[in-house]
């Protein structure tokens, strides 16, 4: 569930950095419990927090046949989603087929997230690996697109 968590400093500003990979939507009770544990434990701090990972919960429940409450639980009172700087762009990051041979993108859901808490602010966010990199299989670099966010800490 929760991956590495550490306290870091950048130019004298401390922040908590956490990464996680929650259970898939096929097991909603497990995934939702993991998210609650994540919120109550490693990311529960008074200072700035950056959490990244494959949260396996669609930011837009309409894009999946198995919606969970995880994304809403994470963002309703604790985290801000860095992708929000993109307005209505869906930012879909999942999932190409397992062999990466699909000629047309199969990315349909946004489950890969950069979340912030406290004084961390998202300046920009964009996807990488969401276009084919080859004309012969494998066509895609991964089954997930990557998410890159530029963040600022207080005083920066």
N, C-alpha and C positions, 0 to 999 in steps of 0.2 A: 504494500500500500504506500505508505509514505517513504520516500527515498531520502537521500541526504538532506539534512537541514543544518545550516550553519549561520553564525553571525559573522558578517563581513563589514569592512569599512572601505569607503571610497572617499578620498580627499578629506578624511576626518569625520565623515558621516557614517554612523553604524546603521546596518539594516540586516534583517533576517532574510535568508534565501532558502527556499524549500522547493523540492521537486517531488512529483508523485506520478504514479500511473495507477489509477483506480480500476476496479473490476469493470468488466463490460456490462452493457445494459441488459444482457440475458439474465443477470443475477442482481436485480435492482435493490433488494434488501441489503445485500452485501456492499454494493457500491455506495448506497446512501449512508450506511453505517460507517464506512471508511471515510466519507466526506465529513461526517460529524466528528469523528475521531481526529481528523486532520485539523478541523477548526478549533477543537477544544485543546489540542496538544501543541504540535510543532509550530503552528502559525499564530498561536494566541500570545501576542506580546504587545506591549504598549508602543513599540517603535515601528518604523517603516518595515513592510514585508513585501517581498516579491516571491510569488509562487508560480511555478511553471510545470507543465506536463500534459500528458494525455489523460484527461479527466473522464473520458468515455461517457460523457453526458452531453447531449446536444444542447448548444446554447439556444437554438430554436427548436422546441419540441415537435413542431410540425414537420421537421426534416427527418424524423425517425419513426419507425413503427413501434419502438419500445422506449418511450420517454421515461425519464426518471426525474426526481426532484433535485438531484444533486447540483446542477448548475444554478438553479434558483436559490437553493440553500446556501451556496457559497457566495452568491452575489447580492442577496437581498439586504444583508446588514453588515457584512464584513469586507468583502473584496469588491474592487472595481475591475472591470474587464478592460484590458488595454486595447482590445479591438474596437471598443466604442468610439475611438477617435475617427473611425471610418464611416460614421453615419449608418446608412442602410445597407452597406456592402455586406453580403452574407459571410464572406471569409471562409468558405467551406474548405476543410483540411483533411477530410477522411472519406472514403477509402478507395484507392485503386485496387484492382484485383490482385490476388496473391502472387501471380506470375509477372505482373507489371507489363502485360502484353495488350491490354485494352487500348485500341486506337483512339477512342474518345474518353475524355476524363470521366471517371465515376465518382469524383469527389461530390458528396451530397450533404455532409454534416460538418459542423464546427465543434470539435471536441478537444482540440489542442489549444491550450490557453496560456496566456500570460496574465496573471492576476496581481493586483497591487492593493496594499492597505496602508493607511496613514498618509504620510506626506510624499509618497512616491507618485509621480504623475507620468502618464503616458504622453509622449510627444507624437509618436507615429507607430504604426504597425503594418506589416505587410507579409504576404506569403512568399515562400521560395519553394521550388520544386513542384509547382502546380502546373507546369507546362512540360511537354515531352522534351527530353534532352537528346533523343536519338530517333532515327527513322527506322531502325530495326530493333526488335525486342532484345532486352527490356527497354521499354519506351519511357518509363518514369523512374526517377531516382529512388522513390520509396512509395509504399502504399499510403503514406500520409504526406501532406505538404508540410513544410516547416513554417514556423511562425517567428518572425523577427520583430522585436519591439525596441524602440528607443525610449528610455525612461529617464526622468530627472529626479534627483534627490533634493531635499531642502537646501536652499542656498545656492543651487546650481543654475 
